[in-house]
Amino acid sequence: MFGALAKTYYADKINIKAENMVVVSIMPCTAKKFECNRSEMRDSGFKDVDFVLTTRELAMMIKQAGIEFDKLEDESYDSILGESTGAAVIFGTTGGVMEAALRTAYEIITGNEVPFTNLNIKPVRGMDGVKEASIKIKNTKPEWSFLEGVELNVAVAHGLSNAKQLMEAISSGKTNYHFVEVMGCPGGCIGGGGQPIPTSAEIRKRRAEAIYAEDMGKTIRKSHENPEVAEVYKEYLTHPLGHKSHELLHTHYKVRKRY
Ligand code: SF4
């Protein structure tokens, strides 16, 4: 997604031809090395992401270069798209994508913050294999009045066996979820195959706690309040779910043969 924006919006902004750009993503995920080569990942008209390094590889490179990371002075990320939010930070743990989406969706539909203390949607947090939550939508804006009183049902799974369990429940027709989040790794990306080793249930729990602490410390904790995201929509994508954002930010995968 970012690669597609980098080679379109950002390339225009900094006046560089997309074909002369090299985009490197730092990821928690070994699977992204494969994914960036998929034919579906060329929404910019070029390979959206040229290379993927895992967080573990980046850490090794930093050590090999003799950089004492903890002694570096903090500084801001480069603009544009350098502003981060608490919602972005929690993407790394199971339930985080769901929580970030609910914070934004509820507020867009009602004009009010999601009705959980400090925006912390605790029912979708934690390391249970499959989590469920229901949120009643109340006091909608006029244009969303058809959602008034709807009980929004969501589910979250992490790890492949839990994902299978959730998918089988959905296939059976006995569930009534409106939105599900599935992360392949135990604990979500904090337990990703490219993350520093070793990992364990305790380490993943502590990584999740660190992520939620970081979220609480952020001035901006909702994606739609990120001024740089708003600027991208205003200047380039026009509006969420518009044609351009659909083309660049959404992916449809083709079925591949099994090995
Ligand atoms: S959950 Fe695992 S497989 Fe999915 S993106 Fe994160 S690290 Fe990759």
Boltz pocket constraint, residues with backbone or C-beta under 6 A from the ligand:
constraints:
  - pocket:
      binder: B
      contacts: [[A, 28], [A, 29], [A, 30], [A, 31], [A, 32], [A, 183], [A, 184], [A, 185], [A, 188], [A, 189], [A, 190], [A, 191], [A, 192], [A, 193], [A, 194]]
      max_distance: 6.0
